[in-house]
């Protein structure tokens, strides 16, 4: 900057500005007013005024942030607290909504099956590692009147059966497992019957299968399969799932339904 002030360019510019100012002063003292001179002066000085205005606005913003930084910090903290409170309320609302929906489903199950005896609703707390049939544990046990071989159900249908029961935790074997067999019937006619039994192949697709069925069965895709109640282990007329597809068995001798 010091070199520029000492340079010839700066001296020429300074002289030119002095010349324009002299002309303007002369015009005013002589009682006249030259618009062309003023226009020329504005044109020459416009870049300087633009830079000056930009610097001024920047300085104002910087000064404002510096002077009011404490106020801005407090306002920012207040807004963060408000956002945190709103997020907490939203979380509580979602939890309450889920609880209401679960209670509504439980009431619906009880109203449809008044002869069933239900425990309190349970939550899944984990899945059994390396089990291809999706066995899991729930947060209720013998202290909640749960015993081995109790059917486990949801509003959508039969899930499985209890196998290992401790005081406050229970392991559930699902209907995807080949170790669990459920007598079932077609809800449309109560004549087409079979045994719901899982397999490794069907479990990989989240499905189970209906075996030991009559070759003249009337099963169709979309039919609802329900418990027949003949085994005495599972309550009668409880939903298991709908037929997803009908395929040949592993020997290619007969058809059997797969369903979810």
C-alpha positions as a Markdown table, in Angstrom:
| # | Residue | x | y | z |
|---|---|---|---|---|
| 1 | Unk | 0.0 | 0.0 | 0.0 |
| 2 | Unk | 2.9 | 2.4 | 0.9 |
| 3 | Unk | 4.5 | 1.7 | -2.5 |
| 4 | Unk | 1.2 | 2.5 | -4.3 |
| 5 | Unk | 0.9 | 5.9 | -2.5 |
| 6 | Unk | 4.5 | 6.8 | -3.7 |
| 7 | Unk | 3.9 | 5.6 | -7.2 |
| 8 | Unk | 3.3 | 7.8 | -10.3 |
| 9 | Unk | -0.1 | 6.2 | -10.9 |
| 10 | Unk | -1.4 | 7.4 | -7.5 |
| 11 | Unk | -0.1 | 10.9 | -8.1 |
| 12 | Unk | -1.8 | 11.1 | -11.5 |
| 13 | Unk | -5.1 | 9.8 | -10.0 |
| 14 | Unk | -4.8 | 12.3 | -7.1 |
| 15 | Unk | -4.2 | 15.1 | -9.5 |
| 16 | Unk | -7.1 | 14.2 | -11.7 |
| 17 | Unk | -9.5 | 14.1 | -8.8 |
| 18 | Unk | -8.2 | 17.5 | -7.7 |
| 19 | Unk | -8.9 | 18.8 | -11.2 |
| 20 | Unk | -12.5 | 17.6 | -11.1 |
| 21 | Unk | -13.1 | 19.0 | -7.7 |
| 22 | Unk | -11.6 | 22.4 | -8.8 |
| 23 | Unk | -14.0 | 22.5 | -11.8 |
| 24 | Unk | -17.0 | 21.7 | -9.5 |
| 25 | Unk | -16.0 | 24.5 | -7.1 |
| 26 | Unk | -15.5 | 26.9 | -10.0 |
| 27 | Unk | -18.9 | 26.1 | -11.4 |
| 28 | Unk | -20.6 | 26.7 | -8.1 |
| 29 | Unk | -18.8 | 30.0 | -7.4 |
| 30 | Unk | -19.7 | 31.3 | -10.8 |
| 31 | Unk | -23.4 | 30.6 | -10.2 |
| 32 | Unk | -23.6 | 27.8 | -12.6 |
| 33 | Unk | -24.0 | 24.0 | -12.2 |
| 34 | Unk | -22.6 | 21.6 | -14.7 |
| 35 | Unk | -24.3 | 18.2 | -14.8 |
| 36 | Unk | -21.7 | 16.8 | -17.1 |
| 37 | Unk | -18.9 | 17.6 | -14.6 |
| 38 | Unk | -20.9 | 16.0 | -11.7 |
| 39 | Unk | -21.6 | 13.0 | -13.9 |
| 40 | Unk | -18.0 | 12.6 | -14.8 |
| 41 | Unk | -17.0 | 12.9 | -11.1 |
| 42 | Unk | -19.6 | 10.2 | -10.1 |
| 43 | Unk | -18.3 | 7.9 | -12.8 |
| 44 | Unk | -14.7 | 8.3 | -11.8 |
| 45 | Unk | -15.4 | 7.8 | -8.1 |
| 46 | Unk | -18.0 | 5.0 | -8.4 |
| 47 | Unk | -15.5 | 2.1 | -7.9 |
| 48 | Unk | -14.2 | 3.8 | -4.8 |
| 49 | Unk | -17.6 | 4.4 | -3.4 |
| 50 | Unk | -18.6 | 0.8 | -4.2 |
| 51 | Unk | -15.6 | -0.6 | -2.4 |
| 52 | Unk | -16.2 | 1.8 | 0.5 |
| 53 | Unk | -19.8 | 0.7 | 0.9 |
| 54 | Unk | -18.9 | -3.0 | 0.8 |
| 55 | Unk | -16.2 | -2.5 | 3.4 |
| 56 | Unk | -18.7 | -0.5 | 5.5 |
| 57 | Unk | -21.4 | -3.2 | 5.4 |
| 58 | Unk | -18.9 | -5.9 | 6.2 |
| 59 | Unk | -17.6 | -3.9 | 9.2 |
| 60 | Unk | -21.1 | -3.3 | 10.4 |
| 61 | Unk | -21.9 | -7.0 | 10.3 |
| 62 | Unk | -18.6 | -7.9 | 12.0 |
| 63 | Unk | -19.1 | -5.3 | 14.7 |
| 64 | Unk | -22.7 | -6.4 | 15.2 |
| 65 | Unk | -21.7 | -10.0 | 15.8 |
| 66 | Unk | -18.9 | -8.9 | 18.1 |
| 67 | Unk | -21.1 | -6.5 | 20.2 |
| 68 | Unk | -24.1 | -8.9 | 20.4 |
| 69 | Unk | -22.2 | -12.2 | 20.5 |
| 70 | Unk | -23.3 | -13.0 | 24.1 |
| 71 | Unk | -27.0 | -12.4 | 23.1 |
| 72 | Unk | -26.7 | -14.6 | 20.1 |
| 73 | Unk | -25.1 | -17.4 | 22.1 |
| 74 | Unk | -27.9 | -17.3 | 24.7 |
| 75 | Unk | -30.5 | -17.3 | 21.9 |
| 76 | Unk | -28.8 | -20.2 | 20.2 |
| 77 | Unk | -28.8 | -22.2 | 23.5 |
| 78 | Unk | -32.5 | -21.4 | 24.1 |
| 79 | Unk | -33.4 | -22.6 | 20.6 |
| 80 | Unk | -31.4 | -25.8 | 21.2 |
| 81 | Unk | -33.2 | -26.4 | 24.5 |
| 82 | Unk | -36.6 | -25.9 | 22.7 |
| 83 | Unk | -35.7 | -28.3 | 20.0 |
| 84 | Unk | -34.6 | -30.9 | 22.5 |
| 85 | Unk | -37.9 | -30.5 | 24.4 |
| 86 | Unk | -39.9 | -30.9 | 21.2 |
| 87 | Unk | -37.9 | -34.0 | 20.3 |
| 88 | Unk | -38.5 | -35.5 | 23.7 |
| 89 | Unk | -42.3 | -34.8 | 23.4 |
| 90 | Unk | -42.3 | -36.4 | 19.9 |
| 91 | Unk | -40.6 | -39.5 | 21.3 |
| 92 | Unk | -43.1 | -39.8 | 24.1 |
| 93 | Unk | -45.9 | -39.3 | 21.7 |
| 94 | Unk | -44.7 | -42.1 | 19.4 |
| 95 | Unk | -44.2 | -44.4 | 22.4 |
| 96 | Unk | -47.7 | -43.6 | 23.6 |
| 97 | Unk | -49.1 | -44.1 | 20.1 |
| 98 | Unk | -47.5 | -47.5 | 19.8 |
| 99 | Unk | -48.8 | -48.6 | 23.3 |
| 100 | Unk | -52.3 | -47.5 | 22.4 |
| 101 | Unk | -52.2 | -49.5 | 19.1 |
| 102 | Unk | -50.9 | -52.6 | 21.0 |
| 103 | Unk | -53.7 | -52.3 | 23.6 |
| 104 | Unk | -56.3 | -51.9 | 20.8 |
| 105 | Unk | -55.0 | -55.0 | 19.2 |
| 106 | Unk | -55.1 | -56.9 | 22.5 |
| 107 | Unk | -58.7 | -55.8 | 23.1 |
| 108 | Unk | -59.6 | -56.9 | 19.6 |
| 109 | Unk | -58.1 | -60.4 | 20.1 |
| 110 | Unk | -59.9 | -60.8 | 23.4 |
| 111 | Unk | -63.2 | -59.7 | 21.9 |
| 112 | Unk | -62.9 | -62.2 | 19.1 |
| 113 | Unk | -61.7 | -65.1 | 21.4 |
| 114 | Unk | -63.5 | -64.6 | 24.7 |
| 115 | Unk | -62.6 | -68.2 | 25.8 |
| 116 | Unk | -58.8 | -67.5 | 25.5 |
| 117 | Unk | -56.8 | -66.7 | 28.5 |
| 118 | Unk | -54.1 | -64.1 | 27.8 |
| 119 | Unk | -51.1 | -62.9 | 29.7 |
| 120 | Unk | -50.0 | -59.3 | 29.7 |
| 121 | Unk | -48.6 | -58.1 | 26.4 |
| 122 | Unk | -44.9 | -58.9 | 26.0 |
| 123 | Unk | -42.0 | -57.2 | 24.2 |
| 124 | Unk | -39.3 | -59.0 | 22.2 |
| 125 | Unk | -36.0 | -58.4 | 23.9 |
| 126 | Unk | -33.7 | -60.3 | 21.5 |
| 127 | Unk | -33.3 | -63.1 | 18.9 |
| 128 | Unk | -31.5 | -66.4 | 19.4 |
| 129 | Unk | -28.1 | -66.2 | 17.6 |
| 130 | Unk | -27.5 | -68.5 | 14.6 |
| 131 | Unk | -31.1 | -69.8 | 14.6 |
| 132 | Unk | -32.4 | -69.9 | 11.0 |
| 133 | Unk | -36.0 | -70.1 | 12.3 |
| 134 | Unk | -35.9 | -66.8 | 14.1 |
| 135 | Unk | -36.5 | -68.0 | 17.7 |
| 136 | Unk | -36.6 | -65.0 | 20.1 |
| 137 | Unk | -37.0 | -64.1 | 23.8 |
| 138 | Unk | -39.7 | -62.0 | 25.4 |
| 139 | Unk | -39.7 | -60.0 | 28.6 |
| 140 | Unk | -42.2 | -62.1 | 30.6 |
| 141 | Unk | -41.8 | -65.4 | 32.3 |
| 142 | Unk | -43.1 | -67.7 | 35.1 |
| 143 | Unk | -43.7 | -64.6 | 37.3 |
| 144 | Unk | -46.3 | -63.6 | 34.7 |
| 145 | Unk | -48.0 | -67.0 | 34.6 |
| 146 | Unk | -46.2 | -68.1 | 31.5 |
| 147 | Unk | -45.4 | -71.8 | 31.2 |
| 148 | Unk | -43.8 | -74.0 | 28.5 |
| 149 | Unk | -45.9 | -74.9 | 25.5 |
| 150 | Unk | -48.0 | -71.7 | 25.7 |
| 151 | Unk | -49.1 | -70.4 | 22.2 |
| 152 | Unk | -47.6 | -67.0 | 21.4 |
| 153 | Unk | -49.9 | -64.8 | 19.2 |
| 154 | Unk | -50.3 | -61.3 | 17.9 |
| 155 | Unk | -53.2 | -59.5 | 16.3 |
| 156 | Unk | -52.0 | -60.8 | 12.9 |
| 157 | Unk | -51.9 | -64.5 | 13.9 |
| 158 | Unk | -50.0 | -67.3 | 15.5 |
| 159 | Unk | -46.3 | -66.7 | 16.1 |
| 160 | Unk | -45.0 | -69.8 | 17.9 |
| 161 | Unk | -44.9 | -71.5 | 21.2 |
| 162 | Unk | -43.0 | -71.0 | 24.5 |
| 163 | Unk | -40.2 | -73.5 | 25.1 |
| 164 | Unk | -37.9 | -72.3 | 27.8 |
| 165 | Unk | -39.3 | -70.2 | 30.7 |
| 166 | Unk | -37.5 | -68.5 | 33.5 |
| 167 | Unk | -38.9 | -66.1 | 36.0 |
| 168 | Unk | -38.8 | -63.0 | 33.9 |
| 169 | Unk | -37.8 | -64.2 | 30.4 |
| 170 | Unk | -39.1 | -66.8 | 27.9 |
| 171 | Unk | -37.8 | -68.3 | 24.7 |
| 172 | Unk | -40.2 | -68.6 | 21.8 |
| 173 | Unk | -40.0 | -71.2 | 19.0 |
| 174 | Unk | -41.6 | -69.8 | 15.9 |
| 175 | Unk | -43.8 | -71.6 | 13.3 |
| 176 | Unk | -40.9 | -71.4 | 10.9 |
| 177 | Unk | -39.2 | -74.2 | 12.8 |
| 178 | Unk | -39.6 | -77.9 | 11.7 |
| 179 | Unk | -39.7 | -78.7 | 15.4 |
| 180 | Unk | -43.1 | -77.2 | 15.7 |
| 181 | Unk | -46.2 | -78.7 | 14.1 |
| 182 | Unk | -49.6 | -77.1 | 14.0 |
| 183 | Unk | -52.9 | -78.8 | 12.9 |
| 184 | Unk | -54.5 | -76.4 | 10.4 |
| 185 | Unk | -57.5 | -76.0 | 8.2 |
| 186 | Unk | -58.7 | -73.8 | 5.3 |
| 187 | Unk | -60.9 | -71.1 | 6.7 |
| 188 | Unk | -63.1 | -71.2 | 3.6 |
| 189 | Unk | -64.5 | -74.7 | 3.9 |
| 190 | Unk | -63.1 | -76.3 | 7.1 |
| 191 | Unk | -62.5 | -79.5 | 5.0 |
| 192 | Unk | -59.0 | -79.0 | 3.5 |
| 193 | Unk | -56.7 | -79.8 | 6.4 |
| 194 | Unk | -53.0 | -80.3 | 6.9 |
| 195 | Unk | -50.0 | -79.8 | 9.2 |
| 196 | Unk | -48.1 | -76.5 | 9.3 |
| 197 | Unk | -44.5 | -77.3 | 9.6 |
| 198 | Unk | -41.4 | -75.3 | 8.8 |
| 199 | Unk | -38.3 | -76.1 | 6.9 |
| 200 | Unk | -34.9 | -74.5 | 6.3 |
| 201 | Unk | -35.7 | -73.6 | 2.7 |
| 202 | Unk | -39.0 | -71.9 | 3.5 |
| 203 | Unk | -37.7 | -70.2 | 6.6 |
| 204 | Unk | -35.1 | -68.4 | 4.5 |
| 205 | Unk | -38.0 | -66.7 | 2.8 |
| 206 | Unk | -39.8 | -66.0 | 6.0 |
| 207 | Unk | -42.5 | -68.6 | 5.2 |
| 208 | Unk | -43.7 | -71.9 | 6.4 |
| 209 | Unk | -45.5 | -74.8 | 4.6 |
| 210 | Unk | -48.6 | -76.9 | 4.9 |
| 211 | Unk | -47.9 | -80.7 | 4.5 |
| 212 | Unk | -49.9 | -84.0 | 4.8 |
| 213 | Unk | -52.8 | -82.6 | 2.8 |
| 214 | Unk | -55.3 | -84.5 | 0.7 |
| 215 | Unk | -54.4 | -84.7 | -3.0 |
| 216 | Unk | -57.9 | -83.5 | -3.9 |
| 217 | Unk | -57.6 | -80.4 | -1.8 |
| 218 | Unk | -59.1 | -77.0 | -2.9 |
| 219 | Unk | -56.4 | -74.8 | -1.6 |
| 220 | Unk | -55.8 | -71.6 | -3.6 |
| 221 | Unk | -53.4 | -68.7 | -3.3 |
| 222 | Unk | -54.8 | -66.1 | -0.9 |
| 223 | Unk | -56.8 | -68.6 | 1.3 |
| 224 | Unk | -56.5 | -68.0 | 5.0 |
| 225 | Unk | -55.2 | -70.9 | 7.0 |
| 226 | Unk | -56.3 | -71.2 | 10.6 |
| 227 | Unk | -55.7 | -73.5 | 13.6 |
| 228 | Unk | -58.0 | -76.6 | 13.6 |
| 229 | Unk | -57.8 | -77.1 | 17.4 |
| 230 | Unk | -57.6 | -80.9 | 17.0 |
| 231 | Unk | -54.2 | -81.2 | 18.7 |
| 232 | Unk | -55.4 | -79.5 | 21.9 |
| 233 | Unk | -52.2 | -77.5 | 22.1 |
| 234 | Unk | -53.3 | -74.5 | 20.0 |
| 235 | Unk | -56.7 | -72.8 | 20.3 |
| 236 | Unk | -59.2 | -73.4 | 17.4 |
| 237 | Unk | -59.9 | -70.9 | 14.6 |
| 238 | Unk | -56.8 | -68.7 | 15.2 |
| 239 | Unk | -55.1 | -67.2 | 12.1 |
| 240 | Unk | -51.8 | -68.7 | 11.0 |
| 241 | Unk | -51.3 | -67.0 | 7.6 |
| 242 | Unk | -52.4 | -66.7 | 3.9 |
| 243 | Unk | -51.3 | -69.0 | 1.2 |
| 244 | Unk | -48.5 | -67.4 | -0.8 |
| 245 | Unk | -47.8 | -70.0 | -3.4 |
| 246 | Unk | -48.5 | -73.7 | -4.2 |
| 247 | Unk | -45.5 | -75.9 | -5.2 |
| 248 | Unk | -44.5 | -79.5 | -5.7 |
| 249 | Unk | -43.0 | -81.2 | -2.7 |
| 250 | Unk | -39.3 | -82.3 | -2.8 |
| 251 | Unk | -40.2 | -85.6 | -4.4 |
| 252 | Unk | -42.4 | -84.0 | -7.1 |
| 253 | Unk | -45.3 | -86.2 | -6.1 |
| 254 | Unk | -47.9 | -83.7 | -4.8 |
| 255 | Unk | -48.6 | -80.0 | -4.3 |
| 256 | Unk | -48.3 | -78.2 | -1.0 |
| 257 | Unk | -49.0 | -74.6 | -0.1 |
| 258 | Unk | -46.4 | -72.2 | 1.2 |
| 259 | Unk | -47.7 | -69.2 | 3.1 |
| 260 | Unk | -46.7 | -66.3 | 5.3 |
